[in-house]
Amino acid sequence: MSGNHPGAEARKELTIRGLILGVVITVVFTAANVFFGLKAGLTFATSIPAAVISMALLRGFKDSTIQENNVVQTIASAAGTLSSIIFVLPGMIMIGWWSDFPFWTSFAVCALGGVLGVMYSIPLRRALVTNSDLPYPEGLACAEVLKVGSGDEADAGSVEEGRSGLLAVLWGSIVSAVFAVVVATQVFASDVVQYFRVGNKGAVTGFDFNLSFALFAIGHLVGLSVGIAMLVGALIGWGWGVPHYSLLGDMGASVADLAQGTWSHKVRIIGAGAIGVSAIWTLAKLVKPVISGLAGAMAAARVRKAGKADSLPRTERDIPIGIVGLVTLACFIPIAWLLGYFGTSAGLGDHVAVLAIGGVAFVVLMGFFVSTVCGYMAGLIGSSNSPLSGVGILVVIAAALLLVAFVKPHVGPEEGKALVAFALFITSVVFTVAAIANNNLQDLKTGQLVDATPWRQQVALVIGVVAGAAVIPPVLDLLNKAYGFVGVAGAGAHALPAPQAGLISALAQGVITNNIDWSLIITGIWIGVAIIIVDEVLRRTTKHLSMPPLAVGLGIYLPTVSTLMVVVGSVVGWYFDRRADRSAKPESTKQLGVLLASGLIVGESVIGVVIAFIVGLSGKGAPLALVGDSFAGAAQWIGGIAFAAVVFVLYRWVARMANKLPNKA
């Protein structure tokens, strides 16, 4: 692949030491993320923590480069993403189909789906990364961390600015890490939560502010439009949805249980409908750029064929489209075998041809659909905020409906459970495709900002996928044996909630046994249509205002513990940028704000890994707790005030540091 340009390939990028380091970080982060996700229902992005660890370890080598560090974080980022399979696969245990996680079957689902996700996102790179104005908040943050930490002063503007940037990342990391540790001791509450009755008929609602610097920082990075849209979604969900539907619930339950149950069983399905229609609208708008991206990939292939590969800049060289096509086809053969094998072992052997061939067609088409939508969502709001479980809901409903239409009429009622299991199984394959595409484009954006070579990053991603796929099944099996899952017979007192897997398996059962409440999904679709109209009107009549429909759907679908702090961060970030515009050095101030936010994500994510392992090893829910439950009320006040004070001090410090920077020549 090397060109004739002397500097084109001079910098180290895809190295053996980088690959080994990336794989080791992947193994550690995947294990932690699987546990974290099953417990909290959220996974954390591993790109930035991996970049920081990589820079710290590779700094001892004189010839290490920013591009080499980028490859390490690219491999490790597969950990944060591939572990999202926990949103589907535990459903196989929950419906009683599996009693454990068979290694080779689970590995094949993760590896084949993941490699397919990498292949699908290659032609999307030009459409969604190169020729797009999507913000890619985590991709941008990771690039900034790499530039500052790798000592690339040319990119940071000057030696002094580079040093200030490194300080912003470092102190942001330290502060958020220390805060996360204090939260783990329960001296500070992890969230400020309140549920209450509204009106005189007994309706309930509530809110849950998670005192998370990582969520706050993501808000700063995604910007005001997305933050306000998520707030609108949360207001629809908790201002109308929960009070309205709670009147139909169990009035004997506690206020908190009634509010949570209503949101989980009613409002969340409305959110899934809103996300679904927004996703289809997003895809419709992307048809043109996606086609032009594919055309660009074909043109690059023709240039390569004509022996002019060197005329393509190094930063525009993807894995050749011919190889992408061959690898994609090579994935379909084992997927077809896997689906056929699963169908036969499930007692559906008479329909194995329909299940295998139809299943592959479903993976091909649905995989590309969700790759495009997830790639766009990652660009809009970041990989870790992307509603992957919402995509899982759409996929499982589509798979179950197709099985009801084409297979159910030809089998007996005793095969119903086998059809549910098959729907979950094929959803897990499509889900891994979506998860990796959701992450891959974020990484390629980071690569674009640090002058990386796309094909090398794409190779690194495939390596990361295979490493993560090997770790997930044994970790899932270990956690299943140690804790079990909520709702499964024999699960212990510390059973893991795995909320998304529970919801997705319940939906599969609902569609196949025909007891799903379609009116909720239709309500969500109408809300989505209304928001799309509002967004289009705002975009055409105002310069800066918009209402991203997917972000509104997210606000309805995600719990307030995941959204409200993002809203706060987006407002504070907007205010900080407005103040920066009136300062002596507006651009430097804004950049330091971005780096501070990046540091806040780093610290909490790294400590999240450490605490997850301590919890796993100790077997206790809160092994670091210094106080009991009786302190919870005081902990909310102390934690909330401390959080606000720390935010104020950090932003003031960053603004002052920016004003002291020397003027650029």
VEXRO-566620 format. One record per residue (C-alpha): x, y, z; residue number from 0. Coordinates in nm, 3 decimals, m for minus. Layout:
N
    east   north      up num
       X       Y       Z NUM
...
//
This chain:
665
    east   north      up num
   0.000   0.000   0.000   0
   0.298   0.233   0.032   1
   0.307   0.521  m0.209   2
   0.586   0.715  m0.375   3
   0.531   1.014  m0.153   4
   0.826   1.011   0.084   5
   0.629   1.121   0.392   6
   0.315   0.931   0.309   7
   0.392   0.617   0.508   8
   0.685   0.736   0.722   9
   0.496   0.742   1.052  10
   0.436   0.423   1.251  11
   0.070   0.328   1.257  12
  m0.027  m0.041   1.246  13
   0.246  m0.194   1.469  14
   0.275  m0.530   1.650  15
   0.313  m0.360   1.990  16
   0.008  m0.142   1.917  17
  m0.198  m0.447   1.819  18
  m0.097  m0.639   2.136  19
  m0.169  m0.338   2.360  20
  m0.504  m0.279   2.187  21
  m0.609  m0.642   2.233  22
  m0.510  m0.644   2.604  23
  m0.710  m0.324   2.669  24
  m1.002  m0.472   2.470  25
  m1.011  m0.785   2.687  26
  m1.010  m0.584   3.012  27
  m1.264  m0.321   2.899  28
  m1.500  m0.576   2.740  29
  m1.524  m0.775   3.063  30
  m1.590  m0.460   3.267  31
  m1.842  m0.324   3.017  32
  m2.044  m0.647   3.003  33
  m2.084  m0.636   3.382  34
  m2.153  m0.260   3.389  35
  m2.414  m0.289   3.113  36
  m2.603  m0.580   3.269  37
  m2.613  m0.397   3.602  38
  m2.690  m0.041   3.494  39
  m2.843  m0.089   3.149  40
  m2.574   0.140   3.002  41
  m2.234   0.072   2.852  42
  m1.956   0.332   2.843  43
  m1.744   0.433   2.544  44
  m1.392   0.294   2.576  45
  m1.215   0.496   2.302  46
  m1.091   0.785   2.516  47
  m0.978   0.581   2.820  48
  m0.796   0.347   2.578  49
  m0.626   0.643   2.408  50
  m0.509   0.780   2.744  51
  m0.374   0.439   2.859  52
  m0.208   0.387   2.519  53
  m0.033   0.726   2.531  54
   0.088   0.665   2.886  55
   0.234   0.323   2.794  56
   0.374   0.406   2.449  57
   0.533   0.732   2.557  58
   0.841   0.531   2.662  59
   0.908   0.448   2.294  60
   1.075   0.736   2.112  61
   0.920   0.642   1.778  62
   0.557   0.616   1.895  63
   0.316   0.838   1.699  64
  m0.028   0.986   1.731  65
  m0.142   0.748   1.453  66
  m0.014   0.443   1.646  67
  m0.202   0.555   1.958  68
  m0.509   0.602   1.738  69
  m0.488   0.239   1.619  70
  m0.473   0.119   1.983  71
  m0.788   0.312   2.076  72
  m0.955   0.191   1.754  73
  m0.901  m0.175   1.853  74
  m1.009  m0.113   2.213  75
  m1.317   0.085   2.116  76
  m1.466  m0.240   1.986  77
  m1.492  m0.338   2.355  78
  m1.736  m0.065   2.444  79
  m1.947  m0.141   2.143  80
  m1.945  m0.518   2.100  81
  m2.044  m0.562   2.464  82
  m2.380  m0.405   2.365  83
  m2.476  m0.762   2.262  84
  m2.580  m0.794   2.630  85
  m2.892  m0.597   2.529  86
  m3.013  m0.905   2.334  87
  m2.829  m1.231   2.408  88
  m2.932  m1.274   2.777  89
  m3.290  m1.289   2.645  90
  m3.210  m1.650   2.542  91
  m3.166  m1.735   2.912  92
  m3.470  m1.525   3.012  93
  m3.709  m1.715   2.783  94
  m3.563  m2.043   2.913  95
  m3.409  m2.150   2.578  96
  m3.047  m2.158   2.700  97
  m2.924  m2.243   3.047  98
  m2.576  m2.106   2.972  99
  m2.398  m1.922   2.688 100
  m2.248  m2.178   2.443 101
  m1.903  m2.041   2.356 102
  m1.875  m2.111   1.983 103
  m2.231  m2.006   1.900 104
  m2.203  m1.681   2.101 105
  m1.854  m1.613   1.963 106
  m1.974  m1.667   1.603 107
  m2.268  m1.426   1.650 108
  m2.039  m1.150   1.786 109
  m1.749  m1.206   1.545 110
  m1.949  m1.249   1.221 111
  m2.188  m0.963   1.298 112
  m1.898  m0.741   1.407 113
  m1.686  m0.804   1.094 114
  m1.996  m0.741   0.880 115
  m2.046  m0.412   1.069 116
  m1.691  m0.305   0.979 117
  m1.745  m0.397   0.612 118
  m2.081  m0.216   0.592 119
  m1.940   0.103   0.738 120
  m1.651   0.128   0.488 121
  m1.865   0.261   0.199 122
  m2.050   0.481   0.452 123
  m1.726   0.659   0.554 124
  m1.729   0.907   0.268 125
  m2.100   0.983   0.307 126
  m2.113   1.017   0.685 127
  m1.759   1.123   0.784 128
  m1.570   1.288   0.497 129
  m1.860   1.468   0.328 130
  m2.068   1.535   0.638 131
  m2.104   1.815   0.892 132
  m2.214   1.578   1.172 133
  m2.040   1.675   1.501 134
  m1.917   1.324   1.611 135
  m1.873   1.444   1.972 136
  m1.677   1.144   2.101 137
  m1.467   1.118   1.782 138
  m1.376   1.486   1.817 139
  m1.301   1.450   2.190 140
  m1.081   1.145   2.128 141
  m0.888   1.328   1.853 142
  m0.830   1.625   2.085 143
  m0.702   1.394   2.361 144
  m0.468   1.221   2.112 145
  m0.334   1.550   1.975 146
  m0.260   1.693   2.318 147
  m0.133   1.372   2.478 148
   0.086   1.272   2.185 149
   0.263   1.606   2.204 150
   0.150   1.717   1.859 151
   0.209   2.086   1.928 152
   0.162   2.177   1.565 153
  m0.201   2.074   1.599 154
  m0.252   2.233   1.940 155
  m0.138   2.572   1.810 156
   0.171   2.621   2.027 157
   0.374   2.456   2.303 158
   0.194   2.664   2.566 159
  m0.150   2.585   2.428 160
  m0.059   2.215   2.412 161
   0.047   2.225   2.776 162
  m0.275   2.402   2.880 163
  m0.478   2.147   2.683 164
  m0.301   1.859   2.856 165
  m0.370   2.022   3.195 166
  m0.741   2.057   3.105 167
  m0.764   1.688   3.012 168
  m0.561   1.580   3.316 169
  m0.753   1.782   3.577 170
  m1.086   1.696   3.415 171
  m0.991   1.327   3.442 172
  m0.869   1.353   3.802 173
  m1.172   1.549   3.924 174
  m1.431   1.320   3.759 175
  m1.242   1.009   3.879 176
  m1.225   1.136   4.240 177
  m1.594   1.233   4.228 178
  m1.686   0.885   4.097 179
  m1.489   0.723   4.384 180
  m1.666   0.942   4.644 181
  m2.000   0.846   4.484 182
  m1.899   0.477   4.518 183
  m1.847   0.537   4.894 184
  m2.211   0.666   4.902 185
  m2.103   0.988   5.079 186
  m2.220   1.163   4.758 187
  m2.537   1.025   4.604 188
  m2.502   0.885   4.252 189
  m2.818   1.072   4.152 190
  m3.076   1.320   4.276 191
  m3.407   1.139   4.232 192
  m3.764   1.230   4.319 193
  m4.097   1.063   4.236 194
  m4.428   1.229   4.326 195
  m4.801   1.233   4.259 196
  m4.954   1.496   4.027 197
  m5.319   1.605   4.009 198
  m5.598   1.472   4.229 199
  m5.651   1.142   4.042 200
  m5.331   0.979   4.166 201
  m5.112   1.014   3.853 202
  m4.737   0.995   3.920 203
  m4.417   1.122   3.763 204
  m4.061   1.205   3.870 205
  m3.707   1.285   3.766 206
  m3.361   1.138   3.816 207
  m3.052   1.359   3.775 208
  m2.747   1.135   3.753 209
  m2.450   1.314   3.911 210
  m2.224   1.194   3.631 211
  m1.947   1.412   3.490 212
  m1.928   1.183   3.184 213
  m2.295   1.248   3.093 214
  m2.250   1.619   3.168 215
  m1.944   1.632   2.939 216
  m2.128   1.449   2.659 217
  m2.391   1.725   2.685 218
  m2.121   1.989   2.635 219
  m1.991   1.803   2.329 220
  m2.327   1.736   2.157 221
  m2.444   2.096   2.180 222
  m2.762   2.285   2.262 223
  m2.995   2.161   1.981 224
  m2.951   1.794   2.074 225
  m2.973   1.875   2.446 226
  m3.299   2.069   2.409 227
  m3.443   1.796   2.183 228
  m3.364   1.535   2.451 229
  m3.532   1.758   2.711 230
  m3.843   1.782   2.490 231
  m3.843   1.400   2.470 232
  m3.806   1.368   2.849 233
  m4.095   1.615   2.899 234
  m4.316   1.417   2.658 235
  m4.224   1.094   2.841 236
  m4.242   1.213   3.201 237
  m4.463   1.523   3.170 238
  m4.738   1.349   2.970 239
  m4.667   0.977   2.916 240
  m4.597   0.858   3.271 241
  m4.876   1.063   3.442 242
  m5.126   0.962   3.171 243
  m5.053   0.587   3.168 244
  m4.988   0.558   3.543 245
  m5.363   0.609   3.598 246
  m5.408   0.266   3.438 247
  m5.146   0.102   3.662 248
  m5.145  m0.061   4.005 249
  m5.247   0.218   4.243 250
  m5.141   0.001   4.537 251
  m4.774   0.018   4.430 252
  m4.532   0.276   4.570 253
  m4.501   0.603   4.376 254
  m4.148   0.513   4.254 255
  m4.249   0.160   4.145 256
  m4.562   0.286   3.967 257
  m4.366   0.560   3.783 258
  m4.082   0.325   3.683 259
  m4.319   0.044   3.583 260
  m4.532   0.280   3.370 261
  m4.227   0.422   3.194 262
  m4.075   0.076   3.140 263
  m4.389  m0.100   3.008 264
  m4.572   0.185   2.832 265
  m4.374   0.503   2.768 266
  m4.056   0.325   2.657 267
  m4.250   0.146   2.381 268
  m4.386   0.486   2.267 269
  m4.022   0.604   2.256 270
  m3.930   0.300   2.045 271
  m4.204   0.398   1.796 272
  m4.074   0.758   1.782 273
  m3.717   0.634   1.733 274
  m3.838   0.394   1.461 275
  m4.008   0.660   1.247 276
  m3.717   0.903   1.307 277
  m3.473   0.630   1.200 278
  m3.666   0.568   0.877 279
  m3.681   0.944   0.807 280
  m3.306   0.973   0.878 281
  m3.236   0.690   0.635 282
  m3.456   0.851   0.367 283
  m3.257   1.175   0.400 284
  m2.931   0.979   0.382 285
  m3.009   0.790   0.060 286
  m2.839   1.052  m0.158 287
  m2.514   1.093   0.045 288
  m2.490   0.714   0.094 289
  m2.519   0.655  m0.282 290
  m2.253   0.921  m0.346 291
  m2.031   0.757  m0.079 292
  m2.068   0.420  m0.253 293
  m1.990   0.588  m0.586 294
  m1.677   0.737  m0.427 295
  m1.569   0.392  m0.304 296
  m1.622   0.247  m0.655 297
  m1.425   0.536  m0.809 298
  m1.139   0.470  m0.564 299
  m1.146   0.104  m0.667 300
  m1.121   0.200  m1.037 301
  m0.828   0.432  m0.962 302
  m0.654   0.147  m0.777 303
  m0.723  m0.095  m1.063 304
  m0.575   0.144  m1.314 305
  m0.253   0.138  m1.112 306
  m0.299   0.491  m0.982 307
  m0.335   0.402  m0.613 308
  m0.062   0.653  m0.531 309
  m0.276   0.937  m0.666 310
  m0.521   0.876  m0.380 311
  m0.410   1.060  m0.066 312
  m0.305   0.818   0.212 313
  m0.587   0.952   0.431 314
  m0.847   0.848   0.169 315
  m0.742   0.484   0.123 316
  m1.004   0.242   0.252 317
  m0.983  m0.136   0.231 318
  m1.045  m0.187  m0.145 319
  m1.415  m0.226  m0.226 320
  m1.348  m0.563  m0.395 321
  m1.200  m0.707  m0.074 322
  m1.491  m0.555   0.123 323
  m1.733  m0.739  m0.108 324
  m1.546  m1.070  m0.076 325
  m1.524  m1.051   0.306 326
  m1.895  m0.960   0.324 327
  m1.988  m1.261   0.108 328
  m1.753  m1.481   0.313 329
  m1.945  m1.378   0.629 330
  m2.283  m1.469   0.479 331
  m2.193  m1.839   0.431 332
  m2.123  m1.915   0.801 333
  m2.419  m1.693   0.903 334
  m2.647  m1.904   0.678 335
  m2.503  m2.223   0.831 336
  m2.540  m2.082   1.184 337
  m2.906  m1.989   1.126 338
  m2.977  m2.328   0.967 339
  m2.803  m2.513   1.250 340
  m2.993  m2.313   1.511 341
  m3.325  m2.372   1.331 342
  m3.260  m2.748   1.309 343
  m3.156  m2.780   1.675 344
  m3.467  m2.579   1.770 345
  m3.693  m2.837   1.610 346
  m3.770  m2.625   1.302 347
  m3.579  m2.855   1.063 348
  m3.865  m2.869   0.810 349
  m3.825  m2.497   0.750 350
  m3.447  m2.478   0.754 351
  m3.419  m2.348   0.395 352
  m3.662  m2.060   0.463 353
  m3.489  m1.979   0.793 354
  m3.133  m1.988   0.650 355
  m3.193  m1.812   0.314 356
  m3.458  m1.571   0.445 357
  m3.244  m1.510   0.754 358
  m2.938  m1.413   0.549 359
  m3.152  m1.180   0.334 360
  m3.282  m1.022   0.656 361
  m2.927  m0.978   0.792 362
  m2.809  m0.825   0.461 363
  m3.090  m0.570   0.427 364
  m3.164  m0.495   0.791 365
  m2.790  m0.488   0.867 366
  m2.725  m0.216   0.609 367
  m3.032  m0.019   0.724 368
  m2.929  m0.019   1.090 369
  m2.561   0.046   1.005 370
  m2.658   0.365   0.824 371
  m2.897   0.484   1.092 372
  m2.659   0.397   1.379 373
  m2.369   0.563   1.200 374
  m2.575   0.878   1.164 375
  m2.686   0.864   1.529 376
  m2.326   0.821   1.645 377
  m2.232   1.129   1.441 378
  m2.519   1.324   1.592 379
  m2.502   1.238   1.962 380
  m2.203   1.005   2.014 381
  m2.168   0.627   2.019 382
  m2.238   0.578   2.390 383
  m2.560   0.782   2.369 384
  m2.686   0.610   2.055 385
  m3.012   0.423   2.130 386
  m2.882   0.083   2.021 387
  m3.145  m0.093   2.228 388
  m3.411   0.108   2.040 389
  m3.267  m0.030   1.718 390
  m3.275  m0.378   1.874 391
  m3.647  m0.331   1.945 392
  m3.718  m0.242   1.582 393
  m3.513  m0.537   1.453 394
  m3.672  m0.793   1.686 395
  m4.024  m0.673   1.598 396
  m3.942  m0.695   1.224 397
  m3.789  m1.044   1.264 398
  m4.083  m1.169   1.474 399
  m4.340  m1.030   1.226 400
  m4.165  m1.206   0.935 401
  m4.162  m1.534   1.130 402
  m4.533  m1.492   1.209 403
  m4.607  m1.430   0.839 404
  m4.393  m1.703   0.678 405
  m4.321  m1.977   0.936 406
  m4.578  m1.969   1.218 407
  m4.875  m2.081   0.997 408
  m4.683  m2.403   0.915 409
  m4.580  m2.506   1.268 410
  m4.772  m2.619   1.574 411
  m4.826  m2.408   1.888 412
  m4.552  m2.607   2.069 413
  m4.296  m2.451   1.830 414
  m4.385  m2.097   1.949 415
  m4.092  m2.083   2.194 416
  m3.851  m2.198   1.920 417
  m3.972  m1.910   1.697 418
  m3.913  m1.660   1.981 419
  m3.561  m1.801   2.029 420
  m3.490  m1.778   1.652 421
  m3.616  m1.415   1.646 422
  m3.377  m1.327   1.932 423
  m3.091  m1.517   1.768 424
  m3.117  m1.341   1.431 425
  m3.169  m1.006   1.611 426
  m2.840  m1.061   1.797 427
  m2.655  m1.101   1.462 428
  m2.807  m0.780   1.318 429
  m2.749  m0.606   1.651 430
  m2.373  m0.669   1.644 431
  m2.364  m0.530   1.287 432
  m2.541  m0.215   1.412 433
  m2.325  m0.181   1.723 434
  m1.994  m0.195   1.536 435
  m2.111   0.042   1.259 436
  m2.229   0.278   1.536 437
  m1.876   0.283   1.677 438
  m1.667   0.243   1.362 439
  m1.762   0.576   1.205 440
  m1.680   0.755   1.532 441
  m1.330   0.600   1.515 442
  m1.289   0.690   1.149 443
  m1.377   1.052   1.238 444
  m1.101   1.049   1.501 445
  m0.869   0.904   1.236 446
  m0.961   1.178   0.988 447
  m0.875   1.445   1.248 448
  m0.532   1.293   1.327 449
  m0.435   1.209   0.964 450
  m0.469   0.832   1.005 451
  m0.494   0.583   0.717 452
  m0.854   0.450   0.695 453
  m0.764   0.098   0.575 454
  m0.527   0.049   0.869 455
  m0.798   0.155   1.113 456
  m1.044  m0.081   0.946 457
  m0.800  m0.374   0.985 458
  m0.752  m0.273   1.351 459
  m1.129  m0.277   1.402 460
  m1.160  m0.631   1.267 461
  m0.887  m0.741   1.514 462
  m1.070  m0.566   1.799 463
  m1.399  m0.733   1.704 464
  m1.247  m1.083   1.712 465
  m1.072  m1.017   2.047 466
  m1.392  m0.880   2.204 467
  m1.602  m1.167   2.062 468
  m1.372  m1.418   2.235 469
  m1.412  m1.249   2.576 470
  m1.790  m1.186   2.585 471
  m1.925  m1.547   2.608 472
  m1.711  m1.662   2.907 473
  m1.778  m1.334   3.093 474
  m2.153  m1.363   3.029 475
  m2.141  m1.725   3.146 476
  m1.948  m1.632   3.461 477
  m2.197  m1.354   3.550 478
  m2.494  m1.579   3.476 479
  m2.357  m1.845   3.713 480
  m2.255  m1.592   3.982 481
  m2.563  m1.367   3.982 482
  m2.825  m1.482   3.729 483
  m3.073  m1.245   3.565 484
  m3.380  m1.080   3.717 485
  m3.695  m1.280   3.646 486
  m3.513  m1.608   3.579 487
  m3.580  m1.898   3.816 488
  m3.292  m1.960   4.055 489
  m3.141  m1.610   4.024 490
  m2.985  m1.484   4.348 491
  m3.049  m1.170   4.554 492
  m2.795  m0.979   4.347 493
  m2.944  m1.086   4.011 494
  m2.849  m0.855   3.724 495
  m3.141  m0.653   3.579 496
  m3.035  m0.665   3.207 497
  m3.332  m0.432   3.133 498
  m3.295  m0.414   2.753 499
  m3.265  m0.791   2.711 500
  m3.580  m0.833   2.920 501
  m3.772  m0.580   2.710 502
  m3.654  m0.721   2.374 503
  m3.732  m1.082   2.469 504
  m4.076  m0.974   2.598 505
  m4.145  m0.797   2.265 506
  m4.041  m1.107   2.065 507
  m4.279  m1.318   2.274 508
  m4.552  m1.054   2.244 509
  m4.539  m1.039   1.864 510
  m4.520  m1.418   1.812 511
  m4.795  m1.495   2.065 512
  m4.992  m1.187   1.947 513
  m5.033  m1.002   2.276 514
  m4.842  m0.677   2.207 515
  m4.996  m0.332   2.250 516
  m4.954  m0.185   1.901 517
  m5.140   0.133   2.003 518
  m4.833   0.242   2.204 519
  m4.599   0.201   1.907 520
  m4.845   0.387   1.679 521
  m4.868   0.672   1.935 522
  m4.487   0.694   1.926 523
  m4.492   0.702   1.545 524
  m4.735   0.997   1.544 525
  m4.521   1.184   1.799 526
  m4.217   1.115   1.576 527
  m4.400   1.249   1.267 528
  m4.498   1.568   1.456 529
  m4.136   1.625   1.569 530
  m4.005   1.568   1.213 531
  m4.243   1.841   1.087 532
  m4.133   2.080   1.367 533
  m3.765   2.010   1.286 534
  m3.812   2.075   0.912 535
  m3.999   2.402   0.980 536
  m3.727   2.520   1.224 537
  m3.445   2.434   0.982 538
  m3.612   2.624   0.696 539
  m3.723   2.931   0.891 540
  m3.434   2.985   1.134 541
  m3.057   2.983   1.101 542
  m2.942   2.796   1.409 543
  m3.248   2.621   1.554 544
  m3.336   2.257   1.495 545
  m3.513   1.973   1.677 546
  m3.333   1.647   1.581 547
  m3.618   1.388   1.583 548
  m3.389   1.101   1.691 549
  m3.276   1.301   1.993 550
  m3.640   1.362   2.092 551
  m3.714   0.989   2.053 552
  m3.409   0.921   2.271 553
  m3.542   1.156   2.538 554
  m3.868   0.955   2.552 555
  m3.698   0.614   2.533 556
  m3.400   0.653   2.768 557
  m3.450   0.688   3.145 558
  m3.408   1.041   3.284 559
  m3.103   0.912   3.471 560
  m2.934   0.895   3.127 561
  m3.072   1.215   2.969 562
  m3.123   1.500   3.216 563
  m2.754   1.550   3.296 564
  m2.678   1.552   2.920 565
  m2.932   1.838   2.889 566
  m2.763   2.029   3.175 567
  m2.422   1.978   3.011 568
  m2.548   2.105   2.674 569
  m2.686   2.425   2.833 570
  m2.371   2.488   3.039 571
  m2.152   2.419   2.732 572
  m2.359   2.663   2.522 573
  m2.332   2.932   2.792 574
  m1.957   2.873   2.823 575
  m1.913   2.912   2.444 576
  m2.123   3.231   2.444 577
  m1.901   3.374   2.720 578
  m1.593   3.258   2.526 579
  m1.709   3.460   2.220 580
  m1.680   3.776   2.432 581
  m1.335   3.683   2.568 582
  m0.992   3.787   2.437 583
  m0.922   3.439   2.292 584
  m1.255   3.282   2.193 585
  m1.123   2.985   1.990 586
  m0.861   2.883   2.249 587
  m1.121   2.908   2.527 588
  m1.369   2.689   2.338 589
  m1.100   2.430   2.258 590
  m0.998   2.409   2.625 591
  m1.368   2.363   2.710 592
  m1.381   2.065   2.472 593
  m1.063   1.920   2.626 594
  m1.197   1.966   2.979 595
  m1.514   1.780   2.876 596
  m1.299   1.505   2.720 597
  m1.107   1.470   3.047 598
  m1.430   1.444   3.246 599
  m1.532   1.148   3.027 600
  m1.188   0.984   3.064 601
  m1.176   0.993   3.442 602
  m1.521   0.855   3.507 603
  m1.488   0.585   3.239 604
  m1.155   0.454   3.374 605
  m1.284   0.453   3.733 606
  m1.603   0.285   3.604 607
  m1.385  m0.005   3.484 608
  m1.202  m0.029   3.817 609
  m1.519  m0.014   4.030 610
  m1.692  m0.271   3.806 611
  m1.406  m0.515   3.872 612
  m1.411  m0.448   4.248 613
  m1.787  m0.513   4.252 614
  m1.739  m0.830   4.047 615
  m1.459  m0.963   4.268 616
  m1.626  m0.876   4.600 617
  m1.974  m0.997   4.505 618
  m2.118  m0.694   4.692 619
  m2.340  m0.432   4.529 620
  m2.150  m0.143   4.694 621
  m1.815  m0.273   4.822 622
  m1.670   0.078   4.879 623
  m1.966   0.212   5.081 624
  m1.865   0.405   5.396 625
  m2.219   0.499   5.502 626
  m2.553   0.318   5.513 627
  m2.886   0.378   5.341 628
  m2.995   0.614   5.621 629
  m2.747   0.872   5.485 630
  m2.912   0.872   5.137 631
  m3.112   1.197   5.186 632
  m2.808   1.396   5.303 633
  m2.592   1.236   5.031 634
  m2.825   1.380   4.761 635
  m2.783   1.736   4.892 636
  m2.409   1.705   4.953 637
  m2.349   1.538   4.613 638
  m2.566   1.786   4.421 639
  m2.403   2.095   4.576 640
  m2.052   1.949   4.532 641
  m2.126   1.866   4.166 642
  m2.247   2.221   4.087 643
  m1.951   2.377   4.273 644
  m1.696   2.160   4.089 645
  m1.851   2.247   3.749 646
  m1.835   2.620   3.830 647
  m1.472   2.606   3.949 648
  m1.350   2.394   3.652 649
  m1.507   2.612   3.382 650
  m1.386   2.933   3.549 651
  m1.033   2.789   3.575 652
  m1.031   2.686   3.206 653
  m1.155   3.031   3.093 654
  m0.883   3.206   3.297 655
  m0.613   2.969   3.168 656
  m0.718   3.045   2.808 657
  m0.694   3.421   2.866 658
  m0.336   3.384   2.995 659
  m0.219   3.210   2.678 660
   0.027   3.412   2.469 661
  m0.105   3.562   2.145 662
  m0.023   3.354   1.837 663
   0.214   3.501   1.587 664
//
